[in-house]
Amino acid sequence: MDRITAARVFVAIADRGSMVAASEALGMSRTMVTRYLAEMEQWAGARLLHRTTRRLSLSDAGEATLARCRQMLEVAGAMPVVSNESEDSPQGLLRITCSQSLAQAALAEAVTAYLQRYPRAAVDLQIDNRAVNLVEQRIDLAIRITNALEPNLIARQLGSCDSVVCAAPAYLAVHGTPKRIEDLALHHCLTYTYFGKSLWQFTHNEQVLTVPVSGRLSANESLVLLQATVAGAGISMQPRFSAAPFIASGQLVPLLPAWQPQALGIHGVYVTRQHMSPLLRTMLDFLRDWFARDPGWLAAAGTIA
């Protein structure tokens, strides 16, 4: 890990008396502050802080390390900036993780456009539906569709994701079409492991209603549930961008249009605002603009008649 940043973190902890205060002052997640402190203690070969439930205090080794850290930061601060070229032209490798459905519907195209704009940049796109540990997996940016963000990470909203409840004509011919939102509890509903596993939330004229749902098929991949829905396995709640082509072709039928399923935010999640690389900063700016302006995305994610 970067020793200059580790030194800055350690000085912030010592000056402010807690890791939480250091995290807030540096704009860095608490997980990263703890990680940098652990690295500092490993490099020093000694415990640097005495921790109690009320306060932190420096050990003898911590006092000596703090003095060295201040000297290091003073020297680093005196070094002249050689060039601002990297700020103007992002370069290097950015590791991004996102779900398969979002990668196929949006990220593949958006990242391609980003790389065309910035020819010195490269992207390693990791496809995973789980919320992976960014530090352990050395991920620079996670694109997540959620309203439940982890408190120890930094997030920037890039867009929004609406959903639609739908089923295949074959399923509706056998089981009937739900007329009321409460009727969903009587149907075979296909549920997604990471969201709305047993409860689906809807809004209608500012009225919020949560409906218990169940079925014989659940999965941790939304595209699998989408294909099962097309095959007639049951009713599912799908991102509009995934379901739109099948609804347009008649393979799926949108249900209960007066009730709006809970919308989710599309977030760029990362570990720290401190010394954000030009790669990460420009990618976040680019994706936010792309989700707001790209006509293909807006058509897929917009209202389905």
Secondary structure as GFF3:
##gff-version 3
##sequence-region A 1 305
A	DSSP	alpha_helix	3	16	.	.	.	ID=ss1
A	DSSP	alpha_helix	19	26	.	.	.	ID=ss2
A	DSSP	alpha_helix	30	44	.	.	.	ID=ss3
A	DSSP	beta_strand	49	51	.	.	.	ID=ss4
A	DSSP	beta_strand	56	58	.	.	.	ID=ss5
A	DSSP	alpha_helix	60	78	.	.	.	ID=ss6
A	DSSP	alpha_helix	85	88	.	.	.	ID=ss7
A	DSSP	beta_strand	92	98	.	.	.	ID=ss8
A	DSSP	alpha_helix	100	102	.	.	.	ID=ss9
A	DSSP	pi_helix	103	107	.	.	.	ID=ss10
A	DSSP	alpha_helix	108	117	.	.	.	ID=ss11
A	DSSP	beta_strand	121	127	.	.	.	ID=ss12
A	DSSP	beta_strand	141	146	.	.	.	ID=ss13
A	DSSP	beta_strand	154	161	.	.	.	ID=ss14
A	DSSP	beta_strand	163	167	.	.	.	ID=ss15
A	DSSP	alpha_helix	169	175	.	.	.	ID=ss16
A	DSSP	three_ten_helix	181	186	.	.	.	ID=ss17
A	DSSP	beta_strand	189	192	.	.	.	ID=ss18
A	DSSP	beta_strand	199	204	.	.	.	ID=ss19
A	DSSP	beta_strand	207	212	.	.	.	ID=ss20
A	DSSP	beta_strand	218	219	.	.	.	ID=ss21
A	DSSP	alpha_helix	222	230	.	.	.	ID=ss22
A	DSSP	beta_strand	235	239	.	.	.	ID=ss23
A	DSSP	alpha_helix	240	249	.	.	.	ID=ss24
A	DSSP	beta_strand	253	254	.	.	.	ID=ss25
A	DSSP	beta_strand	260	261	.	.	.	ID=ss26
A	DSSP	beta_strand	264	270	.	.	.	ID=ss27
A	DSSP	alpha_helix	278	293	.	.	.	ID=ss28
A	DSSP	alpha_helix	295	301	.	.	.	ID=ss29
###
